[in-house]
Amino acid sequence: MRTALTITFTAVTMGLAAQNANVVNAYNYMTDGQLAKAVEYIEPAVLDPKTGASEKAWRYRGDIYRLIVMGDDEALKAQFPDALDKSVDSYMKANELDVKESYRVENIKALGALQGLSLNAGNDAFTAKNYDAAITNYARSEKIAKAFGQVDTNAIFNSALAYESKGDAPKAIERYREALALGYNKSEIYRYIASLENKGGNVDAAIKTIGEGRTKYPDDKDLILDEMSYFLAAGRSEEAEASVKLGIQKDPNNAVLWSVLASLYDKKASDAKEEAAMTEWYGKAEEAYKKSIELDPKFFDSYFNIGVLYNNRAAFEYDKCNAIKSDAEYTKCKAVADAIYVKAVPYFEQAHQLKPDDAQTIQQLMKLYAKSGDQAKYEAMKALMGK
């Protein structure tokens, strides 16, 4: 008669045999291409205390799910939507159990393929504007890299782009900073961070970030231009002027830079306390605007702004004239002011050609034509304004 101990031992032996059979069956179904059936047998095997401690069971599980993910059967992929995560986790578990490292090379090779698959899946999701899915896939790629003591800086940077695209600025900045700290050295990262900081209303933080980038990439033209923009936004004109001059050194044929420099000189003229200084800065502004126009004959802003400069310069002269008591001296003074004022005409006319619907340009031309007595052109501008 069998004892209870004998019965128990037999049951345990039969249970182990059944789980071993599950591993074998899972492998056979996998090699036959019946992956859904392979899953059916491998899952109870890895959950069993005995076979679940086997490297082989977990390696087979990783293989099964990897074949599902990398196959062309879309219905099968839909049936096992978490196959990629399960495959990664399985190979990692297999490596952990493989104390003799008998299959380490195979497992690492499989994980490398899954890492590339994760990164590509993240890129596909990003392109499709499914940013949460992109972030999940990039995180998996990072996870695999970390398992081998490596860093996937591409995945970190790409996840930062995804966070920015989905509107999570703080997380995007955090991830961009992490990419920089880990050696992903690209100058544009500083620009991306600064842009987010500026959009968040912290222009001082943006200036600081661009300064960090300028320290590392002192000759980067885009960083110089961004620095200039942020200085202007912060009202730090002197620092903006230094940046724009440096920008012109790097790109002397940039019409926009010359126009910005002109506007800075124009502001200095307006702020000047003495006439000599005002005249000097107006002269420099005029020269810079003309340089901008020379470099880009279709740059509307420079035509319009040099016209405004002549208006402002003439306004100063008219104010001087109004203080003169002598008719003769007043007439002489007014002639000088009028000559400056009408210098704006060809520039506003060119601005009007470039942007025929710009209301401010039309209004300026109406005033100029009225001043010069050109009634026909005045009426033409008036008609455009609907008056």
Buried (B, 14 or more C-beta within 10 A) or exposed (E): EEEEEEEEEEEEEEEBEEBBEBBEBBBEBBEEEEBBBBBBBBBBBBEBEEBBEBBBBBBBBBBBBBBBBBEEEEEBBEEBEEBBBBBBBBBBBBBEBBEEEEBEEBBBEBBBBBBEBBBEBBBEBBEEEBBEBBBBBBBBBBBBBEBEEEBBBBBBBBBBBBBBBBEBBEBBBBBBBBBBEEEBEBBBBBBBBBBBBBEEEBBEBBBBBBBBBBEEBEEBBBBBBBBBBBBBEBEBBEBBBBBBBBBBEBEEEBBBBBBBBBBBBBBBBBEBEEEEEBBBBBEBBBBBBBBBBEBBEEBBBBBBBBBBBBBBBBEBBBEBBEEBEEEEEBEEBBEBBBEBBBBBBEBBBBBBEBBEEBEEBBBBBBBBBBBBEBEEBBEBBBEBEEE
